[in-house]
Amino acid sequence: MTSNRWDDAYTRRARDEKWLARSVYKLQEIDNRFKLIKNGSRILDLCCYPGSWCQYALSKSGPGADVVGIDLKQPHQLSDSRFRFIQADVRSLETDRLAEEISPRDLIMSDLAPSTTGIWVVDESRSLALAGRAADIADVLLKTGGHFLCKAFEGEGLNQFKKEISGLFREVRLLRPKATRKRSREVYLIGCGRQERGTGRVHIGESRNSGFLQFCK
Ligand SMILES: C[S@@+](CC[C@H](N)C(=O)[O-])C[C@H]1O[C@@H](n2cnc3c(N)ncnc32)[C@H](O)[C@@H]1O
């Protein structure tokens, strides 16, 4: 990590502890609370650059780990035989093709952040569209009993989104980790225990633009 004007105690700590980004402390807090990562976990990180979440996942899941990262940018600093990277835009990724490439996952995590405009409704809608895309991928690739972790911006659409994914999981919780910057409106949704397949399939379809999901019976 290099220094810049946004540096804070978490940034300095991440640099000292050799993590690739300060956001590792958000995942660490969530994982300590919800026990998402276990020995040998198979994990998909939908926006892995610069790589601190994958680093943490690899450190927690031991020699049998299988971590796949996707991002627009390649995390060159991350080198580990248990890690594979796919350079792609998650919005246009073909989920069924991805499912042919990688085995079902124990954990799918998304720290996806849109480029922000400062216009709140636009940023919220873009964030929810990315979160919806992550949920769509999780619907196909998450094992029964697996977990889902996803960033979204606070706003009117968030409760709706939470409600819409709740059919997929035993429980859906919201958490704002301590390492979240004060001015940020991001929160994390944690979908614990993916229900048996067919319980409530999600698809984005036309809702990709609005960011809302629809359930198909
Ligand atoms: C907050 S960073 C992720 C940090 C990561 N969790 C870590 O700890 O290193 C958000 C990432 O989302 C990626 N991203 C944004 N939109 C994307 C898209 N449509 N497809 C793939 N990656 C995207 C960006 O390239 C950026 O690296």
The ligand as an SDF file (V2000), in Angstrom:
LIG
                    3D

 27 29  0  0  0  0  0  0  0  0999 V2000
  -13.5380   -1.5020   -2.7610 C   0  0  0  0  0  0  0  0  0  0  0  0
  -12.6580   -2.2930   -4.0430 S   0  0  0  0  0  0  0  0  0  0  0  0
  -12.5220   -3.9480   -3.4830 C   0  0  0  0  0  0  0  0  0  0  0  0
  -11.4630   -4.0960   -2.4120 C   0  0  0  0  0  0  0  0  0  0  0  0
  -11.2220   -5.5410   -2.0250 C   0  0  0  0  0  0  0  0  0  0  0  0
  -12.3370   -6.0720   -1.2570 N   0  0  0  0  0  0  0  0  0  0  0  0
   -9.9770   -5.6860   -1.1830 C   0  0  0  0  0  0  0  0  0  0  0  0
  -10.1080   -5.8300    0.0340 O   0  0  0  0  0  0  0  0  0  0  0  0
   -8.8790   -5.6470   -1.7280 O   0  0  0  0  0  0  0  0  0  0  0  0
  -13.9140   -2.4120   -5.2580 C   0  0  0  0  0  0  0  0  0  0  0  0
  -13.4700   -3.1050   -6.5340 C   0  0  0  0  0  0  0  0  0  0  0  0
  -14.6270   -3.2890   -7.3630 O   0  0  0  0  0  0  0  0  0  0  0  0
  -14.1420   -3.3920   -8.6840 C   0  0  0  0  0  0  0  0  0  0  0  0
  -15.2660   -3.2360   -9.5990 N   0  0  0  0  0  0  0  0  0  0  0  0
  -16.1240   -2.1800   -9.6880 C   0  0  0  0  0  0  0  0  0  0  0  0
  -17.0350   -2.4130  -10.6540 N   0  0  0  0  0  0  0  0  0  0  0  0
  -16.7540   -3.6410  -11.1740 C   0  0  0  0  0  0  0  0  0  0  0  0
  -17.3480   -4.4330  -12.1810 C   0  0  0  0  0  0  0  0  0  0  0  0
  -18.4070   -3.9970  -12.8600 N   0  0  0  0  0  0  0  0  0  0  0  0
  -16.8280   -5.6560  -12.4400 N   0  0  0  0  0  0  0  0  0  0  0  0
  -15.7370   -6.1020  -11.7440 C   0  0  0  0  0  0  0  0  0  0  0  0
  -15.1300   -5.3970  -10.7670 N   0  0  0  0  0  0  0  0  0  0  0  0
  -15.6250   -4.1750  -10.4990 C   0  0  0  0  0  0  0  0  0  0  0  0
  -13.1090   -2.2820   -8.7850 C   0  0  0  0  0  0  0  0  0  0  0  0
  -12.1800   -2.5570   -9.8040 O   0  0  0  0  0  0  0  0  0  0  0  0
  -12.4770   -2.3310   -7.3910 C   0  0  0  0  0  0  0  0  0  0  0  0
  -11.2650   -3.0350   -7.4420 O   0  0  0  0  0  0  0  0  0  0  0  0
  1  2  1  0
  2  3  1  0
  2 10  1  0
  3  4  1  0
  4  5  1  0
  5  6  1  0
  5  7  1  0
  7  8  2  0
  7  9  1  0
 10 11  1  0
 11 12  1  0
 11 26  1  0
 12 13  1  0
 13 14  1  0
 13 24  1  0
 14 15  1  0
 14 23  1  0
 15 16  2  0
 16 17  1  0
 17 18  1  0
 17 23  2  0
 18 19  1  0
 18 20  2  0
 20 21  1  0
 21 22  2  0
 22 23  1  0
 24 25  1  0
 24 26  1  0
 26 27  1  0
M  CHG  2   2   1   9  -1
M  END
$$$$
